[in-house]
Structures are given as C-alpha cells and as structure tokens.
Amino acid sequence: PQKYSCARVCSSGGATPRAHKMYARPPPLYLNCPICHDTLRPPVVQCDEGHSFCEACISTWLDQGNNSCPVGRTCDVDVLVRNRVAEDALESIPVRCCHSDDCGWTGRAGQTHEDCPYEVLPCPHEGCRIRVARSSMRNHQRTCKHRPTPCRHCGELVQDHKLHVGTA
C-alpha cells in the first residue's frame, strides 16, 4: 500500500519532513499545496480567491519576487488569511506511528505515541552513545558497559567498564 505523508509540527516549532508520520489513508487532493504538490503543512493560508498553500511555500514564492497567486495569477496575495478549515480537515485524518511501519498504532496528527516499542531511544547511561529500540532497551541496559555497577571491592557505584581493580 502506498504511504502518505503527514503534516507535523515538531518540538523545534517548525514544519518537519513529513516522513515522520504517515497518513493511515490518503488525504483528499484538495488538501495538496499547489506549490510543493504535497499535502498541506500547517499553518495553511489562502489568498482572496480561496487557493490554499503551506504558509512556508507561499512565503518562499513571494520572497522569490513573485507578486501574484501561483494558481489564479490575478488573485490578491497581499493579504493572506489562515485557512483553519483545511487545518482541521488535516487533523481529522488518522496518521500512522512515526517510529516504524511495523507498529499498528494510529491516531490524529499532533498526538504522540509515547510507548511505541519501535521508538529508537538513547541509552540513559552516562557516556553511552548507543541508540536502541524501546523494546530492546532493557536488554541493552543489562549489558551496557556504561551502566552503574557496585564495585565488588569498595561498593561504590561505577561504570561497569571502570570497576576498581582490587588489591588482595
């Protein structure tokens, strides 16, 4: 089955590549931006004739010296207004989990799937740079050479690979 990308605003505050989330079903074509030809990314704005664009796309279009609507050419783009109806329509389309195609979770854009077993996370142990799927984290933590371990000689918690050498 073909996958469809989803508009997502991440914690950085901007539009992200839409590969982060996939629509569970195809968005209607009227929700495509006529500039980037992909699904609209919020914020969505429209010209006085109702042509909708990703705000980032129309801003780039206008910054490149264009002064007319890329669809109607005679429409006024001096005043663009937010198209909340399009944004609401986008939010109503179920999206798939952004962590793996194998995950069966679906939800709405903006919802988080915080306990996905496929999400890749950094090891919490200081100094470890390994990233593993949530479902494999416990196994990794048991064998991580950076895990805190009580030294068998002094009892102090040290990283496993830095255990004190005992003097008997």
MDAnalysis code that builds the backbone (N, CA, C; Angstrom):
import MDAnalysis as mda
import numpy as np

u = mda.Universe.empty(504, n_residues=168, atom_resindex=np.repeat(np.arange(168), 3), trajectory=True)
u.add_TopologyAttr("name", ["N", "CA", "C"] * 168)
u.add_TopologyAttr("resid", np.arange(1, 169))
u.add_TopologyAttr("resname", ["PRO", "GLN", "LYS", "TYR", "SER", "CYS", "ALA", "ARG", "VAL", "CYS", "SER", "SER", "GLY", "GLY", "ALA", "THR", "PRO", "ARG", "ALA", "HIS", "LYS", "MET", "TYR", "ALA", "ARG", "PRO", "PRO", "PRO", "LEU", "TYR", "LEU", "ASN", "CYS", "PRO", "ILE", "CYS", "HIS", "ASP", "THR", "LEU", "ARG", "PRO", "PRO", "VAL", "VAL", "GLN", "CYS", "ASP", "GLU", "GLY", "HIS", "SER", "PHE", "CYS", "GLU", "ALA", "CYS", "ILE", "SER", "THR", "TRP", "LEU", "ASP", "GLN", "GLY", "ASN", "ASN", "SER", "CYS", "PRO", "VAL", "GLY", "ARG", "THR", "CYS", "ASP", "VAL", "ASP", "VAL", "LEU", "VAL", "ARG", "ASN", "ARG", "VAL", "ALA", "GLU", "ASP", "ALA", "LEU", "GLU", "SER", "ILE", "PRO", "VAL", "ARG", "CYS", "CYS", "HIS", "SER", "ASP", "ASP", "CYS", "GLY", "TRP", "THR", "GLY", "ARG", "ALA", "GLY", "GLN", "THR", "HIS", "GLU", "ASP", "CYS", "PRO", "TYR", "GLU", "VAL", "LEU", "PRO", "CYS", "PRO", "HIS", "GLU", "GLY", "CYS", "ARG", "ILE", "ARG", "VAL", "ALA", "ARG", "SER", "SER", "MET", "ARG", "ASN", "HIS", "GLN", "ARG", "THR", "CYS", "LYS", "HIS", "ARG", "PRO", "THR", "PRO", "CYS", "ARG", "HIS", "CYS", "GLY", "GLU", "LEU", "VAL", "GLN", "ASP", "HIS", "LYS", "LEU", "HIS", "VAL", "GLY", "THR", "ALA"])
u.atoms.positions = np.array([
    [0.824, -1.192, 0.000],
    [0.000, 0.000, 0.000],
    [0.864, 1.251, 0.000],
    [0.416, 2.247, -0.734],
    [1.154, 3.500, -0.808],
    [1.030, 4.243, 0.519],
    [2.112, 4.934, 0.910],
    [2.108, 5.672, 2.158],
    [1.963, 7.148, 1.850],
    [1.287, 7.851, 2.723],
    [1.073, 9.275, 2.540],
    [1.677, 10.022, 3.707],
    [2.304, 11.122, 3.409],
    [2.973, 11.860, 4.460],
    [2.005, 12.766, 5.195],
    [2.396, 13.118, 6.385],
    [1.533, 13.886, 7.273],
    [2.193, 15.175, 7.678],
    [1.422, 16.220, 7.753],
    [1.942, 17.476, 8.270],
    [2.162, 17.311, 9.766],
    [3.325, 17.710, 10.218],
    [3.630, 17.581, 11.635],
    [4.490, 18.746, 12.066],
    [4.140, 19.334, 13.143],
    [4.975, 20.381, 13.705],
    [5.666, 19.768, 14.911],
    [6.983, 19.764, 14.871],
    [7.727, 19.119, 15.946],
    [8.082, 20.113, 17.030],
    [8.794, 19.630, 18.010],
    [9.125, 20.476, 19.147],
    [10.029, 21.636, 18.762],
    [10.670, 21.574, 17.597],
    [11.504, 22.692, 17.173],
    [10.658, 23.876, 16.734],
    [9.351, 23.654, 16.572],
    [8.454, 24.751, 16.262],
    [8.210, 24.955, 14.790],
    [8.815, 24.174, 13.933],
    [8.617, 24.365, 12.509],
    [8.117, 23.111, 11.837],
    [7.785, 23.258, 10.580],
    [7.349, 22.093, 9.822],
    [8.541, 21.168, 9.642],
    [8.304, 19.895, 9.755],
    [9.371, 18.915, 9.622],
    [9.111, 18.089, 8.380],
    [10.105, 17.346, 7.924],
    [9.833, 16.458, 6.797],
    [8.671, 15.539, 7.157],
    [7.742, 15.423, 6.249],
    [6.522, 14.713, 6.580],
    [6.687, 13.219, 6.625],
    [7.888, 12.718, 6.394],
    [8.122, 11.289, 6.536],
    [8.012, 10.862, 7.996],
    [8.006, 11.822, 8.970],
    [7.900, 11.477, 10.382],
    [6.605, 10.761, 10.691],
    [5.552, 11.118, 10.015],
    [4.266, 10.458, 10.231],
    [3.638, 10.205, 8.875],
    [2.929, 9.127, 8.784],
    [2.257, 8.778, 7.536],
    [0.756, 8.730, 7.776],
    [0.032, 9.264, 6.814],
    [-1.424, 9.164, 6.917],
    [-1.836, 7.707, 6.790],
    [-2.835, 7.326, 7.556],
    [-3.353, 5.963, 7.500],
    [-4.214, 5.756, 6.259],
    [-4.706, 6.842, 5.692],
    [-5.431, 6.785, 4.420],
    [-5.084, 8.062, 3.644],
    [-5.214, 8.030, 2.331],
    [-4.803, 9.186, 1.534],
    [-5.625, 10.433, 1.835],
    [-4.953, 11.569, 2.043],
    [-5.696, 12.823, 2.195],
    [-6.344, 13.191, 0.860],
    [-7.466, 13.876, 0.872],
    [-8.078, 14.299, -0.398],
    [-7.140, 15.243, -1.147],
    [-7.211, 15.217, -2.458],
    [-6.326, 16.037, -3.288],
    [-6.483, 17.530, -3.043],
    [-7.679, 17.971, -2.607],
    [-7.843, 19.402, -2.352],
    [-6.978, 19.871, -1.177],
    [-6.394, 18.934, -0.434],
    [-5.503, 19.294, 0.664],
    [-4.032, 19.270, 0.239],
    [-3.790, 19.297, -1.079],
    [-2.424, 19.401, -1.589],
    [-2.086, 20.859, -1.854],
    [-0.853, 21.227, -1.588],
    [-0.366, 22.580, -1.862],
    [-0.016, 22.677, -3.344],
    [-0.499, 23.694, -4.039],
    [-0.179, 23.832, -5.462],
    [1.275, 24.264, -5.720],
    [2.007, 24.580, -4.676],
    [3.415, 24.967, -4.852],
    [4.327, 23.762, -4.663],
    [4.234, 23.094, -3.524],
    [5.116, 21.937, -3.270],
    [4.502, 20.631, -3.764],
    [3.221, 20.637, -4.112],
    [2.500, 19.467, -4.633],
    [2.437, 18.321, -3.636],
    [2.572, 18.633, -2.376],
    [2.450, 17.623, -1.329],
    [1.295, 18.046, -0.420],
    [0.982, 17.210, 0.548],
    [-0.085, 17.544, 1.484],
    [0.251, 18.850, 2.204],
    [-0.746, 19.712, 2.352],
    [-0.542, 20.986, 3.032],
    [0.066, 20.782, 4.417],
    [0.970, 21.671, 4.789],
    [1.582, 21.679, 6.117],
    [1.086, 22.911, 6.861],
    [0.502, 22.746, 8.030],
    [0.087, 23.903, 8.817],
    [1.293, 24.759, 9.215],
    [1.128, 26.055, 9.354],
    [-0.109, 26.767, 9.134],
    [-0.453, 26.853, 7.646],
    [-1.744, 26.729, 7.355],
    [-2.257, 26.812, 5.990],
    [-2.863, 28.202, 5.811],
    [-2.520, 28.864, 4.702],
    [-3.079, 30.186, 4.405],
    [-3.736, 30.144, 3.032],
    [-4.577, 31.144, 2.776],
    [-5.253, 31.202, 1.477],
    [-5.290, 32.638, 0.977],
    [-5.369, 32.759, -0.370],
    [-5.496, 34.070, -0.999],
    [-6.971, 34.483, -0.983],
    [-7.274, 35.643, -1.542],
    [-8.654, 36.138, -1.510],
    [-9.609, 35.313, -2.373],
    [-9.083, 34.440, -3.223],
    [-9.927, 33.562, -4.038],
    [-10.058, 32.164, -3.419],
    [-9.426, 31.948, -2.250],
    [-9.569, 30.670, -1.560],
    [-8.550, 29.611, -1.939],
    [-7.522, 29.960, -2.712],
    [-6.464, 28.990, -3.021],
    [-5.589, 28.814, -1.786],
    [-5.431, 27.577, -1.351],
    [-4.709, 27.296, -0.109],
    [-3.270, 26.883, -0.375],
    [-2.379, 27.283, 0.564],
    [-0.947, 27.000, 0.457],
    [-0.382, 26.721, 1.842],
    [0.712, 25.978, 1.863],
    [1.505, 25.914, 3.088],
    [2.047, 27.330, 3.271],
    [1.985, 27.848, 4.474],
    [2.490, 29.204, 4.690],
    [3.960, 29.310, 4.286],
    [4.749, 28.281, 4.581],
    [6.168, 28.302, 4.211],
    [6.341, 28.352, 2.691],
    [5.515, 27.638, 1.955],
    [5.632, 27.616, 0.488],
    [5.276, 28.966, -0.130],
    [4.164, 29.557, 0.302],
    [3.763, 30.832, -0.304],
    [4.729, 31.939, 0.106],
    [5.284, 31.857, 1.308],
    [6.281, 32.843, 1.737],
    [7.516, 32.761, 0.857],
    [7.976, 31.559, 0.573],
    [9.130, 31.381, -0.316],
    [8.806, 31.893, -1.706],
    [7.612, 31.580, -2.198],
    [7.150, 32.031, -3.518],
    [7.217, 33.553, -3.619],
    [6.700, 34.219, -2.603],
    [6.678, 35.684, -2.602],
    [8.086, 36.261, -2.403],
    [8.908, 35.612, -1.578],
    [10.290, 36.063, -1.357],
    [11.132, 35.966, -2.628],
    [10.735, 35.097, -3.544],
    [11.465, 34.938, -4.806],
    [11.069, 36.000, -5.835],
    [10.289, 36.974, -5.410],
    [9.928, 38.072, -6.297],
    [8.597, 37.923, -6.998],
    [7.904, 36.833, -6.754],
    [6.570, 36.666, -7.336],
    [5.601, 37.544, -6.553],
    [4.660, 38.169, -7.244],
    [3.698, 39.025, -6.540],
    [2.252, 38.681, -6.876],
    [2.052, 37.472, -7.387],
    [0.694, 37.039, -7.702],
    [0.490, 35.621, -7.183],
    [-0.755, 35.231, -7.133],
    [-1.117, 33.887, -6.699],
    [-0.597, 32.884, -7.727],
    [0.071, 31.820, -7.283],
    [0.576, 30.830, -8.240],
    [-0.525, 30.037, -8.945],
    [-1.766, 30.135, -8.467],
    [-2.876, 29.414, -9.099],
    [-3.674, 30.352, -9.998],
    [-4.180, 31.425, -9.426],
    [-5.068, 32.311, -10.163],
    [-4.370, 33.450, -10.893],
    [-3.144, 33.737, -10.527],
    [-2.325, 34.810, -11.111],
    [-2.915, 36.208, -10.947],
    [-4.223, 36.331, -10.817],
    [-4.810, 37.662, -10.632],
    [-5.329, 37.841, -9.207],
    [-5.228, 36.801, -8.398],
    [-5.707, 36.865, -7.018],
    [-4.784, 37.748, -6.192],
    [-5.345, 38.308, -5.142],
    [-4.590, 39.181, -4.253],
    [-3.846, 38.326, -3.223],
    [-2.518, 38.431, -3.212],
    [-1.732, 37.719, -2.207],
    [-1.100, 38.691, -1.219],
    [-1.529, 39.948, -1.277],
    [-1.024, 40.926, -0.310],
    [-1.550, 40.632, 1.087],
    [-2.746, 40.081, 1.153],
    [-3.330, 39.714, 2.443],
    [-3.698, 38.236, 2.372],
    [-2.930, 37.433, 3.074],
    [-3.220, 36.011, 3.162],
    [-3.880, 35.750, 4.512],
    [-4.897, 34.919, 4.506],
    [-5.586, 34.613, 5.756],
    [-5.434, 33.136, 6.074],
    [-5.466, 32.833, 7.344],
    [-5.325, 31.459, 7.812],
    [-6.520, 30.639, 7.362],
    [-6.282, 29.432, 6.887],
    [-7.347, 28.526, 6.475],
    [-7.481, 27.430, 7.531],
    [-8.219, 27.732, 8.576],
    [-8.373, 26.781, 9.682],
    [-9.248, 25.587, 9.300],
    [-10.118, 25.758, 8.301],
    [-10.939, 24.637, 7.842],
    [-10.027, 23.559, 7.253],
    [-9.069, 23.958, 6.432],
    [-8.116, 22.996, 5.859],
    [-7.274, 22.364, 6.967],
    [-6.841, 23.162, 7.923],
    [-6.048, 22.621, 9.032],
    [-6.849, 21.609, 9.839],
    [-8.125, 21.920, 10.091],
    [-8.987, 20.980, 10.815],
    [-9.190, 19.696, 10.014],
    [-9.350, 19.830, 8.698],
    [-9.511, 18.643, 7.845],
    [-8.261, 17.762, 7.914],
    [-7.086, 18.381, 7.900],
    [-5.837, 17.623, 8.006],
    [-5.742, 16.901, 9.342],
    [-6.136, 17.576, 10.409],
    [-6.066, 16.978, 11.740],
    [-7.039, 15.821, 11.915],
    [-8.091, 15.772, 11.098],
    [-9.085, 14.708, 11.252],
    [-8.677, 13.408, 10.563],
    [-7.625, 13.437, 9.762],
    [-7.188, 12.238, 9.039],
    [-6.258, 11.430, 9.927],
    [-6.566, 10.167, 10.176],
    [-5.698, 9.344, 11.024],
    [-4.291, 9.214, 10.432],
    [-3.305, 9.222, 11.335],
    [-1.917, 9.036, 10.934],
    [-1.384, 7.768, 11.570],
    [-0.364, 7.212, 10.946],
    [0.307, 6.026, 11.475],
    [1.409, 6.449, 12.429],
    [1.901, 5.494, 13.159],
    [3.030, 5.723, 14.057],
    [4.224, 6.199, 13.239],
    [4.941, 7.163, 13.776],
    [6.090, 7.720, 13.063],
    [7.366, 6.928, 13.301],
    [7.337, 5.933, 14.171],
    [8.558, 5.223, 14.524],
    [8.835, 4.004, 13.658],
    [7.786, 3.361, 13.162],
    [8.002, 2.146, 12.384],
    [6.747, 1.780, 11.600],
    [6.961, 1.255, 10.407],
    [5.847, 0.733, 9.627],
    [5.259, -0.519, 10.279],
    [6.032, -1.176, 11.146],
    [5.572, -2.395, 11.806],
    [4.633, -2.122, 12.972],
    [4.600, -0.879, 13.434],
    [3.730, -0.530, 14.555],
    [2.309, -0.334, 14.035],
    [1.344, -0.882, 14.722],
    [-0.044, -0.797, 14.277],
    [-0.809, 0.407, 14.817],
    [-0.147, 1.284, 15.580],
    [-0.825, 2.425, 16.190],
    [-1.284, 3.415, 15.135],
    [-2.477, 3.951, 15.312],
    [-2.940, 5.094, 14.523],
    [-3.546, 6.095, 15.496],
    [-3.488, 7.348, 15.115],
    [-4.029, 8.411, 15.944],
    [-4.246, 9.638, 15.081],
    [-4.357, 10.778, 15.697],
    [-4.548, 12.042, 14.987],
    [-3.235, 12.798, 14.962],
    [-3.059, 13.624, 13.942],
    [-1.867, 14.452, 13.845],
    [-1.735, 15.252, 15.132],
    [-0.539, 15.300, 15.658],
    [-0.300, 16.023, 16.899],
    [-0.354, 15.132, 18.130],
    [-0.989, 13.956, 18.021],
    [-0.983, 13.019, 19.139],
    [0.382, 12.349, 19.180],
    [0.765, 11.935, 20.355],
    [2.037, 11.237, 20.477],
    [1.795, 9.786, 20.845],
    [2.678, 8.950, 20.402],
    [2.649, 7.524, 20.704],
    [3.874, 7.269, 21.574],
    [3.758, 7.632, 22.840],
    [4.911, 7.677, 23.731],
    [5.453, 6.325, 24.148],
    [4.687, 5.271, 24.008],
    [5.174, 3.971, 24.450],
    [5.425, 3.006, 23.295],
    [5.693, 3.550, 22.108],
    [5.926, 2.697, 20.939],
    [7.165, 1.838, 21.151],
    [7.037, 0.519, 20.990],
    [8.197, -0.356, 21.183],
    [9.271, -0.171, 20.110],
    [8.920, 0.480, 19.004],
    [9.868, 0.669, 17.909],
    [10.628, 1.992, 17.992],
    [10.216, 2.875, 18.900],
    [10.899, 4.169, 19.011],
    [12.354, 3.949, 19.403],
    [13.251, 4.588, 18.695],
    [14.681, 4.471, 18.981],
    [15.049, 5.547, 19.995],
    [15.654, 5.094, 21.098],
    [15.994, 5.985, 22.207],
    [17.481, 5.881, 22.540],
    [18.038, 6.954, 23.096],
    [19.427, 6.865, 23.541],
    [19.501, 6.109, 24.866],
    [20.576, 5.400, 25.063],
    [20.806, 4.734, 26.346],
    [20.929, 5.816, 27.421],
    [20.283, 5.625, 28.579],
    [20.326, 6.645, 29.629],
    [21.635, 6.676, 30.416],
    [22.503, 5.702, 30.209],
    [23.739, 5.660, 30.978],
    [24.756, 6.669, 30.452],
    [25.305, 7.447, 31.372],
    [26.275, 8.484, 31.028],
    [27.457, 7.881, 30.262],
    [27.765, 8.485, 29.133],
    [28.897, 8.038, 28.323],
    [28.536, 7.048, 27.231],
    [27.363, 6.457, 27.295],
    [26.953, 5.501, 26.265],
    [26.304, 6.255, 25.117],
    [26.711, 5.956, 23.934],
    [26.167, 6.640, 22.757],
    [25.282, 5.726, 21.917],
    [24.960, 4.580, 22.450],
    [24.128, 3.607, 21.743],
    [22.679, 4.091, 21.741],
    [21.994, 3.880, 20.610],
    [20.557, 4.156, 20.482],
    [19.902, 2.839, 20.088],
    [18.874, 2.458, 20.828],
    [18.194, 1.186, 20.556],
    [16.687, 1.375, 20.631],
    [15.964, 0.454, 20.032],
    [14.508, 0.469, 20.095],
    [14.066, 0.301, 21.546],
    [12.977, 0.956, 21.898],
    [12.449, 0.875, 23.271],
    [12.313, -0.582, 23.706],
    [11.857, -1.459, 22.802],
    [11.643, -2.863, 23.153],
    [12.949, -3.586, 23.471],
    [14.075, -3.061, 23.040],
    [15.384, -3.691, 23.288],
    [16.183, -2.988, 24.382],
    [15.640, -1.918, 24.938],
    [16.397, -1.098, 25.890],
    [16.793, -1.869, 27.141],
    [15.888, -2.650, 27.708],
    [16.234, -3.384, 28.934],
    [17.387, -4.343, 28.702],
    [17.358, -5.047, 27.572],
    [18.463, -5.961, 27.264],
    [19.773, -5.199, 27.123],
    [19.724, -4.058, 26.452],
    [20.943, -3.261, 26.293],
    [21.450, -2.773, 27.656],
    [20.539, -2.281, 28.498],
    [20.954, -1.751, 29.788],
    [21.603, -2.816, 30.675],
    [21.177, -4.053, 30.536],
    [21.779, -5.136, 31.330],
    [23.235, -5.381, 30.944],
    [23.569, -5.123, 29.692],
    [24.922, -5.423, 29.217],
    [25.738, -4.174, 28.893],
    [25.171, -3.007, 29.086],
    [25.852, -1.758, 28.742],
    [27.098, -1.584, 29.608],
    [28.229, -1.341, 28.970],
    [29.474, -1.176, 29.724],
    [29.499, 0.145, 30.498],
    [28.509, 1.013, 30.264],
    [28.431, 2.282, 30.978],
    [27.417, 2.252, 32.127],
    [26.804, 1.088, 32.368],
    [25.794, 1.021, 33.428],
    [26.468, 1.145, 34.796],
    [25.803, 1.821, 35.723],
    [26.366, 1.912, 37.073],
    [26.307, 0.545, 37.754],
    [27.407, 0.134, 38.292],
    [27.519, -1.169, 38.938],
    [28.269, -0.991, 40.258],
    [27.818, -1.633, 41.325],
    [28.576, -1.529, 42.576],
    [29.916, -2.244, 42.431],
    [30.977, -1.543, 42.778],
    [32.313, -2.131, 42.725],
    [32.383, -3.252, 43.757],
    [32.881, -4.389, 43.352],
    [32.933, -5.531, 44.278],
    [34.015, -5.354, 45.346],
    [34.857, -4.313, 45.184],
    [35.919, -4.085, 46.161],
    [35.554, -3.004, 47.177],
    [34.899, -1.928, 46.712],
    [34.604, -0.824, 47.627],
    [33.113, -0.523, 47.751],
    [32.267, -1.101, 46.866],
    [30.837, -0.882, 46.921],
    [30.362, 0.385, 46.226],
    [31.305, 1.249, 45.810],
    [30.948, 2.490, 45.127],
    [30.348, 2.181, 43.760],
    [29.303, 2.961, 43.367],
    [28.713, 2.786, 42.033],
    [29.657, 3.373, 40.997],
    [30.095, 2.545, 40.083],
    [30.981, 2.978, 38.998],
    [30.470, 2.374, 37.702],
    [30.905, 2.951, 36.573],
    [30.525, 2.360, 35.290],
    [31.171, 0.982, 35.204],
    [30.454, 0.039, 34.626],
    [30.880, -1.353, 34.585],
    [32.297, -1.511, 34.042],
    [32.640, -0.745, 33.022],
    [33.965, -0.905, 32.425],
    [35.066, -0.213, 33.230],
    [34.690, 0.454, 34.327],
    [35.674, 1.146, 35.166],
    [35.725, 0.536, 36.573],
    [35.341, -0.724, 36.689],
    [35.374, -1.357, 38.011],
    [36.791, -1.273, 38.578],
    [36.850, -1.007, 39.865],
    [38.150, -0.863, 40.516],
    [38.889, -2.207, 40.541],
    [40.166, -2.132, 40.393],
    [40.983, -3.336, 40.482],
    [41.291, -3.556, 41.951],
    [40.939, -4.712, 42.442],
    [41.123, -4.998, 43.856],
    [42.560, -5.379, 44.187],
    [42.930, -5.078, 45.366],
    [44.238, -5.491, 45.854],
    [43.990, -6.426, 47.029],
    [44.391, -7.652, 46.889],
    [44.116, -8.621, 47.942],
    [45.324, -8.857, 48.794],
])
